[in-house]
Amino acid sequence: LARLLALGAATAAPGSAAAAAAAPSPAPAVAALLPLEGPVFGRAAAAVQAGLSAAATLAAPADRPPLAFVATGERPADILPAYSKALALGARVIIGPLIRDQVSALAAGLAAQPPVNVPTIALNVPETPTLPQNLFAFGLPAEDEARQVARVALAEGHRRAAVLSQTGLFPRRLQQAFTDSFTAGGGQVAIVAAAATEACGLPRLAKAVGAAQPDLLLLA
């Protein structure tokens, strides 16, 4: 975080520290786009906000880049207006968005318009691997973690896996990433079953998993 803030400070115009002392509301060197009031990602956004604020204090007072936080919603459609607001504030570096769908929406939106000359560090990775100019993705996708679990399991000698998956797109992505990597390395997914959500379903699930005789159990 300190390096990201230093990037913002480095892009400030010469003499900006003196200008900031004279101006009541200097343009932010760094603007962060975060869903601070979101019901799902609000706590994660608050943690990022706290980290950025703490990192800013590591610099000498004269070298601290002005920092602004732009609150976003959690929908993909919320991110382009928030990004435009950060540009209107005069930000020289933009951090965010945090939510993957918003990163994808931002990448698509920036690709459809003239290039923006403001470096933007997204805190997640988009669905598409192609990024427009000056947009950089920073994050560890959960799918990469699932692939890493598969590689570690294979390295430890596991060859027969049982996968218990919850409903929803995100668990399915984890399941597919693990399955593809595990089978490509010589493993076999013996059973894929829905995780039991009620106690009455546990005996049936346990029987099905036991019959598959796995040497590895993955909860996705």
Backbone hydrogen bonds in HBPLUS format (Angstrom, degrees):
<---DONOR---> <-ACCEPTOR-->    atom                        ^
c    i                          cat <-CA-CA->   ^        H-A-AA   ^      H-
h    n   atom  resd res      DA  || num        DHA   H-A  angle D-A-AA Bond
n    s   type  num  typ     dist DA aas  dist angle  dist       angle   num
A0005-LEU N   A0001-LEU O   3.00 MM   4  6.32 159.7  2.05 152.8 157.9     1
A0006-ALA N   A0002-ALA O   2.88 MM   4  6.08 147.9  1.98 141.6 151.3     2
A0007-LEU N   A0003-ARG O   2.95 MM   4  6.22 143.4  2.08 141.6 150.7     3
A0008-GLY N   A0004-LEU O   3.24 MM   4  6.64 149.8  2.34 141.6 148.6     4
A0009-ALA N   A0005-LEU O   2.98 MM   4  6.34 154.8  2.04 148.3 155.4     5
A0010-ALA N   A0006-ALA O   2.85 MM   4  6.05 150.7  1.94 147.0 155.0     6
A0011-THR N   A0007-LEU O   3.19 MM   4  6.41 136.5  2.39 140.5 150.3     7
A0012-ALA N   A0009-ALA O   3.20 MM   3  5.33 157.3  2.26 102.4 109.2     8
A0016-SER N   A0013-ALA O   3.11 MM   3  5.56 134.4  2.32 143.7 141.4     9
A0019-ALA N   A0015-GLY O   3.13 MM   4  6.38 158.1  2.18 148.5 155.3    10
A0020-ALA N   A0016-SER O   2.76 MM   4  5.92 151.0  1.84 146.6 154.2    11
A0021-ALA N   A0017-ALA O   3.11 MM   4  6.38 145.4  2.24 140.1 148.7    12
A0022-ALA N   A0018-ALA O   3.20 MM   4  6.49 140.9  2.36 140.2 150.0    13
A0022-ALA N   A0019-ALA O   3.12 MM   3  5.17 126.2  2.42  94.5 108.3    14
A0023-ALA N   A0019-ALA O   2.88 MM   4  6.04 143.5  2.02 149.7 160.2    15
A0029-ALA N   A0066-PRO O   2.81 MM  37  5.21 133.5  2.03 122.8 135.0    16
A0092-ARG N   A0029-ALA O   3.12 MM  63  4.98 141.6  2.28 107.5 118.7    17
A0093-VAL N   A0029-ALA O   2.93 MM  64  6.21 128.5  2.21 145.4 160.9    18
A0030-VAL N   A0066-PRO O   3.14 MM  36  6.49 163.6  2.17 164.3 168.9    19
A0068-ALA N   A0030-VAL O   2.92 MM  38  6.36 156.9  1.97 155.4 162.8    20
A0031-ALA N   A0093-VAL O   2.97 MM  62  6.47 154.2  2.03 154.9 163.0    21
A0095-ILE N   A0031-ALA O   2.81 MM  64  6.18 160.7  1.85 151.3 157.4    22
A0032-ALA N   A0068-ALA O   2.86 MM  36  6.32 157.5  1.91 155.6 161.6    23
A0070-VAL N   A0032-ALA O   2.80 MM  38  5.95 169.9  1.81 158.0 161.6    24
A0033-LEU N   A0095-ILE O   2.76 MM  62  6.20 160.0  1.80 166.2 172.5    25
A0034-LEU N   A0070-VAL O   3.11 MM  36  6.37 155.2  2.18 149.1 156.7    26
A0036-LEU N   A0034-LEU O   2.90 MM   2  5.42 136.7  2.09 102.8  90.2    27
A0072-THR N   A0034-LEU O   2.89 MM  38  5.60 152.9  1.96 127.1 131.2    28
A0038-GLY N   A0035-PRO O   3.11 MM   3  5.20 166.6  2.13 111.1 114.5    29
A0042-GLY N   A0038-GLY O   3.02 MM   4  4.47 124.8  2.33 120.9 124.6    30
A0045-ALA N   A0041-PHE O   2.90 MM   4  6.10 158.3  1.95 154.7 161.5    31
A0046-ALA N   A0042-GLY O   2.91 MM   4  6.13 151.5  1.99 146.0 153.7    32
A0047-ALA N   A0043-ARG O   3.08 MM   4  6.34 147.2  2.19 142.6 150.7    33
A0048-VAL N   A0044-ALA O   3.10 MM   4  6.44 154.4  2.16 147.4 153.7    34
A0049-GLN N   A0045-ALA O   2.89 MM   4  6.15 158.6  1.94 149.7 156.2    35
A0050-ALA N   A0046-ALA O   2.92 MM   4  6.13 158.1  1.97 145.1 150.5    36
A0051-GLY N   A0047-ALA O   2.97 MM   4  6.20 154.3  2.04 144.1 151.2    37
A0052-LEU N   A0048-VAL O   2.90 MM   4  6.16 161.4  1.94 155.7 159.9    38
A0053-SER N   A0049-GLN O   2.96 MM   4  6.14 162.7  1.99 150.4 155.6    39
A0054-ALA N   A0050-ALA O   2.92 MM   4  6.08 154.9  1.98 145.1 152.1    40
A0055-ALA N   A0051-GLY O   2.89 MM   4  6.06 155.8  1.94 145.5 152.6    41
A0056-ALA N   A0052-LEU O   2.98 MM   4  6.19 148.7  2.08 145.6 153.5    42
A0057-THR N   A0054-ALA O   3.15 MM   3  5.37 132.8  2.38  99.6 111.5    43
A0058-LEU N   A0055-ALA O   3.07 MM   3  5.41 156.8  2.13 108.2 115.5    44
A0059-ALA N   A0056-ALA O   3.44 MM   3  6.04 157.3  2.49 111.2 116.0    45
A0063-ASP N   A0060-ALA O   2.75 MM   3  5.23 142.6  1.89 117.0 129.1    46
A0064-ARG N   A0061-PRO O   3.45 MM   3  5.34 162.7  2.48  99.5 104.4    47
A0078-ASP N   A0075-ARG O   3.04 MM   3  5.38 156.1  2.10 110.1 117.6    48
A0079-ILE N   A0076-PRO O   3.30 MM   3  5.91 163.9  2.33 117.0 120.8    49
A0083-TYR N   A0079-ILE O   2.83 MM   4  6.03 152.3  1.91 151.9 160.3    50
A0084-SER N   A0080-LEU O   2.92 MM   4  6.12 159.1  1.96 151.6 156.8    51
A0085-LYS N   A0081-PRO O   2.98 MM   4  6.22 146.2  2.10 140.5 149.7    52
A0086-ALA N   A0082-ALA O   3.03 MM   4  6.35 152.8  2.11 145.1 151.6    53
A0087-LEU N   A0083-TYR O   3.02 MM   4  6.37 155.6  2.08 148.8 155.4    54
A0088-ALA N   A0084-SER O   2.89 MM   4  6.12 154.4  1.96 144.6 152.1    55
A0089-LEU N   A0085-LYS O   2.95 MM   4  6.23 137.9  2.13 143.8 154.9    56
A0091-ALA N   A0086-ALA O   3.30 MM   5  5.91 166.0  2.33 160.7 157.3    57
A0090-GLY N   A0087-LEU O   2.95 MM   3  5.22 148.7  2.05 104.5 114.6    58
A0094-ILE N   A0119-PRO O   2.98 MM  25  6.38 165.4  2.00 157.7 162.2    59
A0121-ILE N   A0094-ILE O   2.83 MM  27  6.32 156.0  1.88 161.6 165.6    60
A0096-GLY N   A0121-ILE O   2.83 MM  25  5.93 172.4  1.83 139.3 139.7    61
A0123-LEU N   A0097-PRO O   2.90 MM  26  5.93 156.1  1.96 154.3 161.2    62
A0102-GLN N   A0099-ILE O   3.05 MM   3  5.32 123.2  2.38 102.8 117.4    63
A0103-VAL N   A0099-ILE O   2.98 MM   4  6.35 148.0  2.09 151.5 161.6    64
A0103-VAL N   A0100-ARG O   3.07 MM   3  5.04 118.0  2.47  94.3 109.7    65
A0104-SER N   A0100-ARG O   2.98 MM   4  6.33 158.4  2.03 154.2 159.7    66
A0105-ALA N   A0101-ASP O   2.98 MM   4  6.19 152.5  2.06 138.4 146.2    67
A0106-LEU N   A0102-GLN O   2.80 MM   4  5.99 155.2  1.86 147.3 153.9    68
A0107-ALA N   A0103-VAL O   2.87 MM   4  6.07 161.7  1.91 150.2 155.2    69
A0108-ALA N   A0104-SER O   3.00 MM   4  6.20 160.6  2.03 147.1 152.2    70
A0109-GLY N   A0105-ALA O   2.90 MM   4  6.05 156.4  1.95 144.1 151.3    71
A0110-LEU N   A0106-LEU O   2.85 MM   4  6.01 164.4  1.87 156.3 159.5    72
A0111-ALA N   A0107-ALA O   3.02 MM   4  6.07 149.0  2.12 141.2 149.7    73
A0112-ALA N   A0109-GLY O   3.25 MM   3  5.31 139.9  2.43  95.8 106.6    74
A0113-GLN N   A0110-LEU O   3.31 MM   3  5.41 167.9  2.33 107.1 109.4    75
A0120-THR N   A0134-ASN O   2.82 MM  14  6.05 154.9  1.89 164.4 172.9    76
A0136-PHE N   A0120-THR O   2.80 MM  16  6.08 166.9  1.82 171.7 175.6    77
A0122-ALA N   A0136-PHE O   2.71 MM  14  5.98 150.7  1.79 170.0 176.4    78
A0138-PHE N   A0122-ALA O   2.81 MM  16  5.79 145.3  1.93 145.4 156.3    79
A0135-LEU N   A0132-PRO O   3.23 MM   3  5.80 153.2  2.31 139.4 136.5    80
A0144-ASP N   A0141-PRO O   2.98 MM   3  5.34 127.0  2.27 104.4 117.3    81
A0145-GLU N   A0141-PRO O   3.30 MM   4  6.80 148.8  2.41 144.2 152.8    82
A0146-ALA N   A0142-ALA O   2.96 MM   4  6.33 151.5  2.04 148.7 156.5    83
A0147-ARG N   A0143-GLU O   2.95 MM   4  6.28 153.8  2.02 147.7 154.6    84
A0148-GLN N   A0144-ASP O   2.92 MM   4  6.15 148.2  2.02 141.4 150.5    85
A0149-VAL N   A0145-GLU O   2.90 MM   4  6.21 152.1  1.98 147.6 155.0    86
A0150-ALA N   A0146-ALA O   3.07 MM   4  6.37 154.8  2.14 144.1 150.4    87
A0151-ARG N   A0147-ARG O   2.99 MM   4  6.32 156.6  2.04 147.5 153.3    88
A0152-VAL N   A0148-GLN O   2.92 MM   4  6.15 162.9  1.95 154.5 158.8    89
A0153-ALA N   A0149-VAL O   2.89 MM   4  6.04 161.2  1.93 150.6 156.2    90
A0154-LEU N   A0150-ALA O   2.99 MM   4  6.20 158.8  2.03 149.0 154.3    91
A0155-ALA N   A0151-ARG O   2.96 MM   4  6.14 156.4  2.01 144.8 151.8    92
A0156-GLU N   A0152-VAL O   2.96 MM   4  6.21 137.4  2.15 144.2 155.4    93
A0158-HIS N   A0153-ALA O   2.95 MM   5  5.37 153.3  2.02 159.7 151.1    94
A0157-GLY N   A0154-LEU O   3.02 MM   3  5.13 159.8  2.06 105.7 111.4    95
A0188-GLN N   A0159-ARG O   2.81 MM  29  5.94 145.3  1.93 136.3 146.8    96
A0215-ASP N   A0160-ARG O   2.78 MM  55  5.51 160.0  1.82 149.6 154.4    97
A0161-ALA N   A0188-GLN O   2.84 MM  27  6.23 162.4  1.87 157.2 163.2    98
A0190-ALA N   A0161-ALA O   2.72 MM  29  5.68 136.2  1.91 148.3 162.6    99
A0162-ALA N   A0216-LEU O   2.82 MM  54  6.16 150.5  1.91 153.1 162.2   100
A0218-LEU N   A0162-ALA O   2.83 MM  56  6.20 165.7  1.85 165.6 170.5   101
A0163-VAL N   A0191-ILE O   2.91 MM  28  6.26 169.8  1.92 160.9 163.7   102
A0193-ALA N   A0163-VAL O   2.91 MM  30  6.35 161.1  1.95 163.6 170.0   103
A0164-LEU N   A0218-LEU O   2.81 MM  54  6.13 169.0  1.82 172.0 175.8   104
A0220-ALA N   A0164-LEU O   2.82 MM  56  6.11 167.9  1.83 158.5 162.7   105
A0165-SER N   A0193-ALA O   2.92 MM  28  6.28 158.0  1.97 157.6 164.2   106
A0195-ALA N   A0165-SER O   3.04 MM  30  5.42 158.3  2.08 124.2 128.2   107
A0172-ARG N   A0168-GLY O   3.28 MM   4  6.42 155.0  2.35 142.9 150.2   108
A0173-ARG N   A0169-LEU O   2.95 MM   4  6.23 146.9  2.06 150.0 159.1   109
A0173-ARG N   A0170-PHE O   3.13 MM   3  5.16 120.8  2.49  96.8 111.3   110
A0174-LEU N   A0170-PHE O   3.13 MM   4  6.48 157.8  2.19 153.2 158.7   111
A0175-GLN N   A0171-PRO O   2.89 MM   4  6.11 163.7  1.92 151.5 156.2   112
A0176-GLN N   A0172-ARG O   2.91 MM   4  6.06 162.0  1.94 146.9 151.5   113
A0177-ALA N   A0173-ARG O   2.97 MM   4  6.11 162.4  2.00 148.1 152.9   114
A0178-PHE N   A0174-LEU O   2.97 MM   4  6.15 165.4  1.99 153.5 157.3   115
A0179-THR N   A0175-GLN O   2.91 MM   4  6.03 167.4  1.93 150.7 154.8   116
A0180-ASP N   A0176-GLN O   2.91 MM   4  6.00 168.8  1.92 152.4 155.3   117
A0181-SER N   A0177-ALA O   3.22 MM   4  6.29 165.9  2.24 144.6 148.4   118
A0182-PHE N   A0178-PHE O   2.79 MM   4  5.86 163.6  1.82 157.8 163.3   119
A0183-THR N   A0179-THR O   2.95 MM   4  5.93 170.7  1.96 151.7 154.6   120
A0184-ALA N   A0180-ASP O   3.06 MM   4  6.00 149.7  2.16 136.5 145.3   121
A0185-GLY N   A0181-SER O   3.19 MM   4  6.32 136.1  2.40 137.0 146.6   122
A0187-GLY N   A0182-PHE O   2.86 MM   5  5.17 149.9  1.95 153.7 145.6   123
A0186-GLY N   A0183-THR O   3.11 MM   3  5.13 164.0  2.13 106.6 110.0   124
A0201-GLY N   A0198-GLU O   3.04 MM   3  5.67 154.0  2.11 116.5 123.8   125
A0202-LEU N   A0199-ALA O   3.16 MM   3  5.41 158.3  2.21 108.8 115.3   126
A0205-LEU N   A0201-GLY O   3.14 MM   4  6.29 157.5  2.19 149.0 155.9   127
A0206-ALA N   A0202-LEU O   2.82 MM   4  5.97 166.4  1.84 161.3 164.8   128
A0207-LYS N   A0203-PRO O   3.00 MM   4  6.15 154.0  2.07 145.1 151.7   129
A0208-ALA N   A0204-ARG O   3.07 MM   4  6.29 158.5  2.12 145.7 150.9   130
A0209-VAL N   A0205-LEU O   2.95 MM   4  6.18 164.2  1.98 156.7 160.8   131
A0210-GLY N   A0206-ALA O   2.91 MM   4  5.96 160.2  1.95 144.5 150.8   132
A0211-ALA N   A0207-LYS O   3.01 MM   4  6.15 150.9  2.10 143.9 151.1   133
A0212-ALA N   A0209-VAL O   3.12 MM   3  5.24 132.0  2.36  98.6 111.4   134
A0213-GLN N   A0210-GLY O   3.16 MM   3  5.28 149.0  2.26 102.3 111.4   135
